[in-house]
Amino acid sequence: MLQNTYHSFQNALFSPNPVVRAIVLGSVLVAGLLLITLFIGIAGPLLALVAAAALIGGVMILNDTHWGFVALCGVVFLIPFASLPFSIGFKPTFLDVALGALFFVWLVKLVIGQQDEFIASPIGLLVALFMLLAVFSFALGLTHSPANTFLLRRFMEILIGVALFFVTINTVRSEDEAIWVTRWVLLAGAGAAAIAVLFYLLPQEITVGILDRMARFDYPGGFGALRFIEDDPTGTMRAIGTAVDPNVLGGMMILVAALLVPQLVSSKPIFPRWLTFLMLATAGLALYLTYSRSALLGLASAVALLAVLKYRRLIPLAIVAGLLLLLLPITQEYVARLLEGFSGQDLAT
């Protein structure tokens, strides 16, 4: 009966009679609009927007596994700590959903034969051995102390994150695919940097208002969500973006900036150089505004390694950037904190 109904609907939708087609299509659109309006009325516009994005993303991932990496990049950089607004014994995060969708689609394609082979990679055995050791260690620890739901969830997230290695090498096989995924990593990272800079420049009341609206997704709200040097609200504010913590944001910006820096001198850049420079400047500014000395040193180490091993043309650029950091009047407070940290005189150290 269901099949007959579907065929009748299909015949009406593609009827040679334009009047019938118009009536059926109009009915579908009206029904869809009514459902959307009802959902917005019940859940609110923000949740409706999230649901629409999730639906579109799910369809795209089912069509092509590579879109799963796009969703993963978006979640990791833009809403890394957001949770779904309902509980299933625990509150799944958007990261859990993105990882789960990516794994599910890949495994289904592997089972039904859409992917011909499973690639283990020469280091796949070491990765699998590490996962087995982690499981054994966790099980051994349970003999001394029982695990709660939170610990079990965190442990599973770690295992899934490590197992992402196998998904990646089986779905990102060519240079073009690797470049495509890298582009999305950099775009998402640049988006996170832009949000962090915007939140920093906006009046604190507006930034707090935005974070309060994100509280339904378990983000911290109120003025307590803002971070300051030495936790002094009268002092210098530190950029957090949607990463909650300035040091977490700084770690993200190390990854983004370290990937963007060699693109400035690469013979085959994956973005136009003007766009690369704009993204790098945004990521560098976001990292600077975190006032995270460890993040700055991490980026400096990454750039130094790249310059010494391959990209010699980065050396003069790095020297110029270092001199600007040391000599510009606007950066003197930052330099002073660096020196205090190295000498162990900073209270925040």
N, C-alpha and C positions, 0 to 999 in steps of 0.2 A: 504493500500500500504506500509506504514511504517513497519507494522508488517510482511508483506511478505518479505520485504528487510532484516529485522532483522533475520528472520528464514533462509533465503538464506545464509546470512553471517555466522550464527551459524553452518549451515550444512557444509559450506566450511571449516570453522575453525577446525571442528572436523571430517573432511572427513577421511574415511579409507585409502584413497590414500595419501601416505606421500608426494608426489610431490605437490598436491593441498594444503595440510596443510602448507608446507614450503613456497609456493608462497603467500598464504593469510597472514601467520604470518610475513613474510618478508615485505609485503606491509604495514601492520599495523605498524611495527617497523619503516620503512622508513617515513611513514606519521607522526608518533609521533615525530621522530627526526627533521623532517622539521618544524613542529609546534613549538617545543621547541627552535630550532635555530632562527626561526622568532621572537618568544617572547623575547628571549635574545637580539636579534638585536634591537628590538623596545624599550624594557623596561630596558635593562641592566642586567648584571649577578646578581647583588644583589637583585633587585626586582624579577627576575626570581626564585632565590633561595627561597625568602620569599613566593612567590606564590606556589612553589612546596611544601614547608613545610605546608602551609595553606591547600592545596588540600589534602595532605596525612593525616593531622590532622583532617580535616573535615570528611573524609571517616572513620577514626578510631572512631571518636565521634559518628557518625551515627551507627556504629556497636556496640559500648559499651559506655554508658554514662560515665563510670569511666574515660575514656580517656579525657573527658572534664575537669576533675580536673587536669590531667597532663598538658594539654594545659594552664589551668588557672595558675597553679604553675609556669610554664615556663615563662609566660608573666609577672606575678607579680614580680618575682625575677630577671629576666634577662633583660626584656625590658619594665619596668612599665610605661614609659612615651612616648613610641613610638606611632605615629599616622600613619594611612594609607596615602599614598602619593597622595590622591585625596580627593575632597570635595563633600559632598552631602547636601550642605547647612551648614554643619559643617564637621570637619575632625574626623571621628571615630577613636578611639584608638584601638590598638590591644587588650587591656583589654575589651573594649566594645564588640569586635567581639567574644572573648573567652567566656565572660559571656552570650552574646546573643545566641551563638551556644549551650552552655550547657543548658540554659533554654529552647530553642526551641526543642531540642531533647527530653528532659525530658517531656515537655508538650505534644508533639506529642505521645510519648509512653503512657502517661497517658490517652490521648483521645482515642487512638485506642485499648486500653486494654492490651498492652504489660506489663504494670505495674498494678497489680491487685487492689491495694488500695492506698489511700492517707493518709499518717501518719502526724497527726497534732502536736503531742508531747504535753506534759503537759504545756510547756512554749510557745507553738506556739501561743496561744491566746494573751499572753503578747507581743510577737513579732509583731503580726498583729495589736494589739492596738497601739503599738509604730508607726507603719507605717501609720496608720490612723491619728494619732495625727500629724505626720510630714506633711502629705498631707493637713490637715486642717490648720496647721500653715502656710504652704507655700501659700495656697489659700488666707488666711487672709492677709498675707503680700502683696499679689498682689493688694489689695485695696489701699495700700499706695504708692507702687512703682511698675511699670511694670517690668517684668523679660525679659531679653534678651536671646538669644539662648544659650549662655555660661552657664548662671545660670540654665536654664531649663535642659540642658544636665547634669550638675553636680548634680542637685537634683535627676534626674532619675537614675544616676549612684549610688547615695547613696541608693535609694529605692531598686534597683536591688541587690546591695551588701548585704543589710539586708535580702532581700528575698532569698538569697542564702542559708540561714538557712534551708528553707523548701526543697530545692533541695538536700541538704546534708543529712538530716535525712531520706529522701525517697530513696536515692540511695546508701548511705553508711550505711548498716544495720547491718553487722556482724563485729566481731572483726577482721577477716582476711581482710575485705574490708577497715576497718579503718587503719590497719597497712600498707596496700598497698598504700593508699593515703598519709599516713604520710611519708613513704619512699620517695615518689616523692617530697613532700614538703621539706624534708631535702636535697635531691639531688639537687633540684633547688636552695635552699638557699646556699648550699656549692658551687655550680657553680657561684652564684653571688659573694660570698666571694672570690673565686679564681680569678674572673675577676677583682674585686676591688684591690686585692693585685698585680696582674699583671700590671694593669694600673698604680699603684703607683710606681712599681719598674722600669717600662720602662722609657726611656728618655721622657721628656715632649713632645718633637716634635712628637714622635711616637704615644703617647696617644692622642694628639690633632688631629693627622691625622686620627686616628680611629674614634674619635668623629665627625670629619668633614664629614666622610663618612656616619655617622648616621644622619646627619643634614637633609637629605631628608625625614626622619621619624620624623621631628620636634624636634630632640635633639639639645641642644645648642652646637655650635662649636666654634673653635678658642681657644686661650689661656684664654679668659674670662670664659670658661666653667670650668677651673680648680679652685679649692677652696683652700684658705690658711688661716692660723690662723690670726685673726684680719684683713682679706682681704689684707694682705701685701704680694705681690708677691715675695719679697725677703726673706720671712720667711718660716716657715714649711708648706709644702703642706699637705692637708687633703685628705684622700681617698674618692672617690665618686663612683667608678665603673660605672655602667649604671643607678644608682639611682639619678643622677644629683646633689643631695645635700648630704653632709656627714651625716647630722642628720637623713635623711631618710634611708641611708644605715645603720647607727647605729641602728635604730629601727628594720630594717630587721634582723640584726645580733643578736639582743636580742632574737627574736623569734626562730631563728635557733639554737643558742647556748643553750638557755634554754630548748629546746627539746632534744638536743644532750647530755647535761650534765648527766641527769639521766640514759642514755643508757650506760654510763661507768660502772655503778654499778648495773644495772638491771640484774635480774636472767634470763630474756628472752629478750636479746637485739635484735632489728630488723635488725641490721647490725653486721658484724664481729667487734670485739672491736678495732682492729687495724684501720679499716676504720672509725669507729666512732671517734677515737682519731684524725685521720688525718683531718676529716671534722671539728671537734671542734677546732682544732688548727688553721685551715684556717679561720674559722668564728671569732675566738677570735683575730687573727692577724688583720683581716679586721676591726673589731670593734675598736681595739686599734689605727689603723692608721687613723680612722676618727677623733681622738682627741675630741670625743664627751663625755663630762663628764656625761651628762644625760644618754647616752646609757650605759656607764660603770656602773653607779649607778643602772640603771634599771636591767642590767644583774645580778649585785651583789644581788639586792633585790629578784629576781626570784630564784637564786640559794640558798639564805638563806631560803626562804620559803620552797623550796623543801627539803632542808636538815633538817629543823626543823620538818616538818610535816611527812615525810616518809623516805627519804634516808639519814640516819644518817652517812653512810659511806662517804658522800660528805663533811662532816665537816672538816676532816683533809686535804682533797684535796683542799678545799676552803682556808684553812689557809695557806697552802704551796703556792698557787697561789697568795694570798694577800701579803705574805712576799716577793715573787719574784718581784712583782710589786713595792713594797716599797724599796727594797734593790739593785736591779740590776742597774748598772751604766747607761745602755741605757734607762731606764725608768724614770730617775730623772727629766728630763724636764716635762714629763707627770705628775709626782707627784707634781711638783712645780705648774703647772697650776691648778691641783685639789685644792691645798691649797689656791691659789690665788682666785679661784672661790668661795670657802667656806667663805673666809674672805671678799669677795666683792671688791677685789683689782684688779681683772683682767679686762682689757678694753673690752674683748669680752663677759663679763657676762651681 
